[in-house]
């Protein structure tokens, strides 16, 4: 495995952070301001893509910024796993930025400059997590992301936003300071390093109870992954403007959570250590509990965004489950699910936002017959649903396929049942929404029989992500190859 | 005799001289006071930086006042540890004196010469305590800084008078304890020179009187640094002091007292004696845990922003005392690093409080409402300070906490680690409460575009610039923690801990 030193990872992280300056400076000229966001988004995506060929060739790109503590640098390392996540988030940022314009202007929201600034900071932090070479760097960007999203979650600045903001910070900061920080320090004290290594760094003959405690501290500490009982911040965060829910609370923030757990499981603890101590099964059951419970709660939610939020909680634990299976196919499936779920779920959120912009409706019970009014949006919603349920012809099918294979490979038949059961539940909470939108008698319909979609800025992005979701079924190679390389790298390194 | 060679004494002499000058020019025109005060402190800062660089190149500096050899004359001994503290103290003083310009004009227009004379004398005292290698000389300077501190605090409103009187009594008791301790040592050894004491004392370690001397000195410094439960004087004194005085005393007085404690532990007694022979570590770390938790909980109960900060100082003192007594090299490193970081964090927050008082005329939490819109730069700087207090990387506060927790793990004192984490969480609650108030209120209508903009209304530059500098320094020092530790602090942490 060849290691290349290049400043590109740093630039990819910094570009959106630097973009905050022109965004704030051109705050009074909205078109120019959004042009900066797009420029930063395209440069960021370009930088990430420019590193893709090298990574696919099996190289690793490294850059050390500064050694803040002896033996503990702020260091970036672009490997297949990080590349996969960076690719997803940086591409979806561009799409979401377009959608943000339609949504924020469509609703004439206040403080848009602040909104776009913190969005850019959040993306810097996300890419920072993706490219972190050690747990310390990851923690730094993880906290940066927590703080940057606070003004976005509380954007409306009303009482509901205030309460949700408190909940958001209490869960996210409380767990990261209370659990991850001490776990990280204990690991550092035990091993003298925090570097992510192919087979982990903790294979130094620790007792099973020590490893178990550290593992649980890490898994629950990264509460952005929404593992129960630390999930309640996510439904609360739905008070944010929908583009925030779409990119951050279906892709960037929550996937930073699962990505961090994935990294810690593979790079700090190591698959072999967890296998030898039989701790993967424990994690599987934790994930399975969250998958089923979240899906059941989602069934009873009438608020569309809340239903999507609980669905996200369940789907995030798919990824955790994939990591915890500790089998190559399961982990490949988990990593791919980061990408597949991202495109599916962001489509669904953007649909929810488009419905809100066009009609002001937030509740599923108010959406009977909306298919006639917004056929494009609801078709995209159907595609997104299929992807999240895991049905062909959508990308979600591919990742779920590998997860199922993983359960067989790891001989975890219970988990196979959980996955299939959850798919049924997913179908049960998504398909009625689509069904009621299209199939109802004219008397039942709450909408006039006239097509009136949301502004183009809203519709085009969600159509795009829906098409990509379908496209990933036929061409999953980019993400599949990255995921496969990542998992190979673990056993080979 | 070049400037560089004389730098150690200039650190103290320059502000002392400027104290006289400030007083005299104040008789002619009070507008001349500030420039002379700034000049004196700036000279001292320059000399401190030069001294620190020289130490990093050539090692410890021994400077004999008037050429008298120790133990008869007074000796200044500057190693990496107090070199670092000197730079911190003079840097913080410099920013505080620049900040004071507008604040004093508003709060104490009649007493400008008196204020600056006392201000510069207090700086002299603090620097002198840090630079000296003589246990009795240290007492003299301790009293100089204490007396000027009482007077500065008493310049506030009526409440400040009572608070200051309280401080006078407790501060004097603290100084007496210290003096008694030093007296014991003098009786037993006939020496007041720290280096000399360090060589004589090992033969006497078995004697109870040495132990009593240590205890007396410890209690003395603890009262001076407001180590819980000896903190009673601090909250009111610092809350009701004039803003500009608060910016000097709050960041520095407690920190210099912590420096003295560590200096006495390492350079008069020895790590062997304090950590192994007397066996006080466990008790004192538990006391630190209680201090941290009590300070945090008391801070939670406050509705006065400045008073909340003062209780946080009480908690932070617990960090440093606990770290110093963990008997682990990471813990001591953390305690020393935290002296620097906490001085800067406290300065950041007190300057912020001063700006709020200047612009809003109050220091209650409610006076902060809507500040993010009105004073975005001030609030950005405050946010950095707040994050540092919480311990979010890459701000400085994270790294000292890192070493302190690492020290706790190394020493197996998990209760200290837990206290630090709880305190971080409480700080998160405290500061996000503040941030929430400043961010949310007054109520805004959430639709209607950017049309109804609140006019930005920042504080004058002489207040804003020090605030920005200290906020930036929190990030820079955070990023360079590794260098500071390896190049400076490591040299002061005794090997084999």
Interface residues (C-beta under 8 A of the other chain):
Chain A: X27 X28 X66 X67 X68 X69 X70 X72 X74 X107 X108 X109 X110 X111 X112 X113 X136 X139 X140 X143 X147 X151 X154 X155 X156 X157 X158 X161 X162 X165 X166 X169 X173 X174 X177 X178 X181 X182 X185 X186 X188 X189
Chain B: X387 X390 X391 X392 X393 X394 X399 X402 X405 X406 X409 X410 X417 X421 X424 X425 X428 X432 X436 X439 X440 X443 X444 X445 X446 X447 X448 X449 X450 X478 X479 X480 X481 X482 X485 X486
